[in-house]
Amino acid sequence: MGKHRRLAQLEDTALAMAQALEPLVLPRRLEKMRAVLATRSDHVVFAFEAMVDPHNLSAALRSLDAFSFQDVYLVRYQGKTGLSKGVTRGADKWLSVHAMESTAELAVRLKERGYRLAASHLRHDAVDLEQMDFSQPTALLFGNEHAGVGPEALALADLVFRIPMRGFVESFNLSVSAALAAQTARREIDRLGAEDQAPWRLDPLRRNMLYAAWLRRHVRRGEEILAKKGIDHRLIPLDP
């Protein structure tokens, strides 16, 4: 199947899924989904290397959703349990969470998609987060709670950044670091423009696919309903 035909198929399927499921969702929930999609961004993505504490990760994901960033990459996630639902408050179901086997795989994936990789570290040449240029698509990489980012990540990174601190401590809790970085990145990308074609916005196809996936996840027995209508929901992943 050619690329253009494939994209058209995805677009048609996403629209068909939305038309089938929207009548089953309360109007205020539909309004909320659309409002969030209008602010959602994949211009800045967040990656976490070898995380071990699910509570820390859960708090970070909640902050990323709050600032309306869509993509999270987990490299060698080492948590012994799943995310803490009491901490995420359901935020994770609205995010696209991608599992990576290695930092090298992450770097290749992101750079193929046009992102520069920025690793969080206190190295002498680290750039203050507040001075970073977010006009270019950027991936912010954080190391785990104990060791930080590894040597491989530092070697693969296009730049190193740090969050400036004024007191005696030299680091924030991981979830706090993610929240501060998300707040700064959100402020900076909002300055790139507010029009529909602003570079930080999701492209129309991905926005429609996300909307369809959110509806499918939200509606009870959504997949069964779609199957009865002859709509192949498998074309639209839950984390598009």
C-alpha positions as CSV (number, residue, x, y, z in Angstrom):
1,M,0.0,0.0,0.0
2,G,1.4,3.4,-1.0
3,K,2.1,6.1,1.6
4,H,-0.7,8.4,0.5
5,R,-3.3,5.6,0.4
6,R,-2.2,4.5,3.9
7,L,-2.5,8.0,5.3
8,A,-6.0,8.3,3.8
9,Q,-7.0,5.0,5.3
10,L,-5.9,6.1,8.7
11,E,-7.7,9.4,8.4
12,D,-10.9,7.7,7.2
13,T,-10.8,5.1,10.0
14,A,-10.2,7.7,12.7
15,L,-13.1,9.8,11.5
16,A,-15.4,6.7,11.3
17,M,-14.4,5.7,14.9
18,A,-15.2,9.2,16.1
19,Q,-18.6,9.3,14.4
20,A,-19.5,5.9,15.8
21,L,-18.4,6.6,19.4
22,E,-19.2,10.3,19.9
23,P,-22.9,9.7,20.5
24,L,-22.0,7.5,23.5
25,V,-20.0,10.2,25.3
26,L,-21.4,13.0,27.4
27,P,-21.1,16.4,25.6
28,R,-19.0,17.9,28.4
29,R,-16.4,15.1,28.1
30,L,-16.3,15.5,24.3
31,E,-15.7,19.2,24.8
32,K,-12.9,18.5,27.2
33,M,-11.2,16.1,24.8
34,R,-11.3,18.6,22.0
35,A,-10.1,21.4,24.2
36,V,-7.1,19.3,25.3
37,L,-6.3,18.2,21.8
38,A,-6.2,21.9,20.7
39,T,-3.3,22.4,23.2
40,R,-1.6,19.1,22.9
41,S,2.0,19.1,21.6
42,D,4.6,16.6,20.5
43,H,7.1,19.4,19.7
44,V,8.8,18.6,23.0
45,V,8.9,15.0,24.2
46,F,10.1,13.5,27.4
47,A,12.3,10.5,28.0
48,F,13.2,8.7,31.2
49,E,16.1,6.3,31.4
50,A,16.1,3.2,33.7
51,M,13.5,4.5,36.1
52,V,13.0,2.4,39.2
53,D,10.3,4.2,41.3
54,P,6.8,3.9,39.9
55,H,5.5,6.7,42.2
56,N,8.1,9.1,40.9
57,L,7.3,8.2,37.3
58,S,3.6,8.5,37.9
59,A,4.0,12.0,39.3
60,A,6.1,13.0,36.3
61,L,3.5,11.7,33.9
62,R,0.7,13.6,35.7
63,S,2.7,16.8,35.2
64,L,3.4,16.2,31.5
65,D,-0.3,15.7,30.9
66,A,-1.1,18.9,32.9
67,F,1.2,20.9,30.6
68,S,-0.4,19.1,27.6
69,F,2.6,17.2,26.2
70,Q,1.8,14.0,24.5
71,D,4.8,11.7,24.2
72,V,6.8,9.8,26.9
73,Y,9.6,7.4,26.2
74,L,10.6,4.9,28.8
75,V,14.1,3.4,28.4
76,R,14.6,0.1,30.2
77,Y,11.9,0.8,32.8
78,Q,12.9,-1.1,35.9
79,G,9.9,-0.5,38.1
80,K,8.8,-3.7,39.8
81,T,5.1,-2.6,39.8
82,G,3.0,-0.6,37.4
83,L,2.2,3.1,37.6
84,S,0.5,4.4,40.7
85,K,-3.1,5.2,39.6
86,G,-3.6,7.2,42.8
87,V,-0.7,9.5,41.7
88,T,-1.3,9.7,37.9
89,R,-5.1,10.3,38.5
90,G,-5.6,8.7,35.1
91,A,-3.2,11.0,33.3
92,D,-1.3,8.1,31.7
93,K,-4.3,6.9,29.7
94,W,-4.2,10.2,27.7
95,L,-0.5,10.0,27.0
96,S,1.4,8.1,24.3
97,V,3.9,6.0,26.2
98,H,6.7,4.3,24.2
99,A,8.9,1.6,25.5
100,M,12.5,1.6,24.4
101,E,15.0,-1.3,24.9
102,S,18.1,1.0,25.0
103,T,19.2,4.6,24.9
104,A,20.8,4.0,21.5
105,E,17.4,2.9,20.2
106,L,15.8,6.0,21.7
107,A,18.4,8.3,20.1
108,V,17.9,6.7,16.6
109,R,14.1,6.9,16.9
110,L,14.1,10.5,18.0
111,K,16.7,11.8,15.5
112,E,14.9,10.1,12.6
113,R,11.9,12.1,13.6
114,G,13.8,15.4,13.7
115,Y,14.3,15.8,17.4
116,R,17.5,16.9,19.1
117,L,18.3,15.0,22.3
118,A,19.0,17.0,25.4
119,A,20.1,15.2,28.5
120,S,19.7,16.4,32.0
121,H,23.0,16.6,33.8
122,L,25.2,18.8,35.9
123,R,28.2,18.6,33.5
124,H,30.3,21.8,33.3
125,D,29.0,22.6,29.9
126,A,25.3,22.2,30.7
127,V,23.0,24.9,29.4
128,D,20.4,26.4,31.8
129,L,17.0,25.1,30.9
130,E,15.6,28.6,30.8
131,Q,18.2,29.5,28.1
132,M,17.4,26.7,25.8
133,D,16.0,27.3,22.3
134,F,12.7,25.3,21.9
135,S,12.1,26.5,18.4
136,Q,13.5,23.1,17.2
137,P,11.7,19.8,18.2
138,T,13.4,18.7,21.4
139,A,13.5,15.6,23.5
140,L,14.3,16.1,27.2
141,L,16.0,13.0,28.7
142,F,16.1,12.4,32.4
143,G,18.1,9.7,34.2
144,N,16.9,7.5,37.1
145,E,16.5,8.7,40.6
146,H,19.9,7.5,41.9
147,A,22.5,7.5,39.1
148,G,21.1,10.1,36.6
149,V,21.7,9.6,32.9
150,G,24.3,7.2,31.9
151,P,27.5,7.7,29.9
152,E,25.9,6.4,26.7
153,A,23.1,9.0,27.0
154,L,25.6,11.8,27.5
155,A,27.6,10.6,24.4
156,L,24.5,10.4,22.3
157,A,23.0,13.7,23.4
158,D,23.1,16.8,21.2
159,L,23.4,19.0,24.3
160,V,23.2,18.8,28.1
161,F,20.9,21.0,30.2
162,R,20.4,21.7,33.9
163,I,17.7,23.2,35.9
164,P,19.2,26.2,37.8
165,M,19.1,26.1,41.6
166,R,19.9,28.8,44.1
167,G,20.3,26.8,47.3
168,F,22.7,24.2,48.7
169,V,21.2,21.2,47.0
170,E,22.4,20.2,43.6
171,S,19.4,18.3,42.3
172,F,15.6,18.2,42.4
173,N,13.4,15.1,42.9
174,L,12.9,13.5,39.5
175,S,9.2,14.3,39.3
176,V,9.9,17.9,40.3
177,S,12.5,18.2,37.6
178,A,10.1,16.9,35.0
179,A,7.4,19.3,36.1
180,L,9.8,22.3,36.0
181,A,11.1,21.3,32.6
182,A,7.5,20.8,31.3
183,Q,6.5,24.2,32.6
184,T,9.5,25.9,31.0
185,A,9.1,24.1,27.7
186,R,5.3,24.9,27.6
187,R,6.0,28.6,28.2
188,E,8.6,28.7,25.4
189,I,6.7,26.8,22.8
190,D,3.6,28.9,23.4
191,R,5.7,31.8,22.3
192,L,6.1,30.2,18.9
193,G,2.6,31.1,18.0
194,A,-1.1,30.5,18.7
195,E,-2.4,30.0,15.2
196,D,-3.7,26.6,14.0
197,Q,-0.5,26.0,12.1
198,A,1.8,26.9,15.0
199,P,4.8,24.5,14.9
200,W,4.2,23.1,18.4
201,R,0.7,21.8,17.5
202,L,0.0,18.2,16.6
203,D,-0.5,17.6,12.9
204,P,-4.1,17.1,11.9
205,L,-3.9,13.3,11.2
206,R,-2.3,12.6,14.6
207,R,-4.8,14.8,16.3
208,N,-7.7,12.8,14.7
209,M,-6.0,9.5,15.5
210,L,-5.6,10.5,19.1
211,Y,-9.2,11.6,19.4
212,A,-10.3,8.3,18.0
213,A,-8.1,6.4,20.4
214,W,-9.3,8.4,23.4
215,L,-12.9,7.7,22.5
216,R,-12.2,4.0,22.0
217,R,-10.5,3.9,25.4
218,H,-13.2,6.0,27.1
219,V,-16.3,4.2,25.8
220,R,-17.2,1.0,27.6
221,R,-17.0,-1.9,25.2
222,G,-15.8,0.5,22.5
223,E,-13.9,-2.0,20.5
224,E,-16.9,-4.3,20.4
225,I,-19.2,-1.5,19.2
226,L,-16.7,-0.6,16.5
227,A,-16.4,-4.2,15.4
228,K,-20.2,-4.5,15.0
229,K,-20.2,-1.5,12.8
230,G,-17.4,-3.0,10.6
231,I,-14.8,-0.5,11.6
232,D,-11.3,-2.0,12.0
233,H,-10.1,-0.1,15.1
234,R,-6.8,-2.0,15.0
235,L,-5.5,0.4,12.4
236,I,-5.5,3.1,15.1
237,P,-3.3,2.1,18.1
238,L,-4.2,3.1,21.6
239,D,-1.1,5.2,21.8
240,P,-0.8,6.7,18.3
